[in-house]
Amino acid sequence: MGMWELVVVLIVGLVVLGPERLPVAIRTVSRWIKTIKSLANSVKAEVNEELRVHELHQNLKKAEQQGMQDLNPAIKDSVDELQKAADSVTHSYKKTASDLTKKANIDEQK
């Protein structure tokens, strides 16, 4: 939307809505636009994440087919990233399990 088109929309809005209701209408429309933009950015981020995960899975399949030897650097990086993610999940699971065990021991002592 160009500058002149925006001016025309504002003039029509001023004539139709009047000077009292025009600021409220502008705020409402700007909130809608912000909401739509944030929703679009959220969807875009999710799609990018899914594409990245899909690429990592493809690289892992290639690595498994090559027997995890003589891997090119991109596939090796993907395998390393997946290994780090798996380790972090395992570590957080073990931490949560140990916290629950400690809490159960404390509760038994009471």
C-alpha positions in Angstrom: 0.0 0.0 0.0 1.5 3.3 -1.1 1.5 6.7 0.6 -1.4 8.1 -1.5 -3.5 5.0 -1.0 -3.0 5.3 2.8 -4.0 9.0 2.7 -7.2 8.1 0.8 -8.1 5.4 3.3 -7.5 7.7 6.2 -9.7 10.5 4.6 -12.5 8.0 3.9 -12.2 6.6 7.4 -12.4 10.2 8.8 -15.5 10.9 6.8 -17.2 7.6 7.6 -16.3 7.2 11.2 -15.8 10.7 12.3 -12.9 12.2 14.4 -14.2 10.5 17.7 -14.2 6.9 16.5 -11.3 7.0 14.0 -8.5 6.6 16.6 -10.3 3.6 18.2 -10.8 2.0 14.8 -7.1 2.5 14.0 -6.0 0.9 17.3 -8.3 -2.0 16.7 -7.1 -2.6 13.2 -3.4 -2.3 14.3 -4.1 -4.9 17.0 -5.5 -7.3 14.4 -2.5 -6.7 12.1 -0.1 -7.4 15.0 -2.0 -10.6 15.9 -2.0 -11.8 12.3 1.7 -11.0 12.0 2.6 -12.9 15.2 0.5 -15.8 14.1 2.2 -15.8 10.7 5.7 -15.7 12.4 4.7 -18.5 14.7 3.6 -20.7 11.7 6.8 -19.8 9.8 9.0 -20.8 12.8 7.2 -24.1 13.1 7.5 -24.9 9.4 11.2 -24.0 9.5 11.7 -26.2 12.5 9.9 -29.1 10.9 12.0 -28.7 7.7 15.1 -28.7 9.8 14.0 -31.9 11.7 13.1 -33.5 8.4 16.6 -32.7 7.0 18.2 -34.1 10.1 16.2 -37.3 9.7 17.3 -37.6 6.1 20.9 -37.1 7.0 20.6 -39.7 9.7 19.2 -42.2 7.2 22.1 -41.5 4.9 24.5 -42.0 7.7 22.9 -45.3 8.7 23.0 -46.5 5.1 26.7 -45.7 4.9 27.3 -47.5 8.1 28.2 -44.4 10.1 31.6 -44.3 8.4 33.1 -42.0 5.7 30.4 -39.4 6.3 30.5 -36.1 4.6 30.7 -33.1 7.0 27.1 -32.0 6.6 25.8 -35.5 7.5 28.3 -35.8 10.4 27.2 -32.5 11.8 23.5 -33.6 11.6 24.4 -36.9 13.4 26.3 -35.0 16.1 23.4 -32.5 16.6 21.0 -35.4 17.0 23.3 -37.1 19.5 23.5 -33.9 21.5 19.7 -33.5 21.5 19.3 -37.1 22.6 21.9 -36.6 25.4 20.1 -33.5 26.6 16.8 -35.2 26.7 18.3 -38.2 28.5 20.1 -35.9 31.0 16.9 -33.9 31.8 15.0 -37.1 32.2 17.6 -38.5 34.6 17.6 -35.2 36.5 13.8 -35.2 36.8 13.8 -38.8 38.0 16.5 -38.2 40.6 14.6 -35.1 41.8 11.4 -37.2 42.2 13.4 -39.8 44.1 14.8 -37.2 46.5 11.4 -35.7 47.1 9.9 -39.2 47.8 12.7 -39.9 50.3 12.1 -36.6 52.0 8.4 -37.3 52.2 9.0 -40.7 53.7 11.2 -39.2 56.4 8.4 -36.9 57.5 
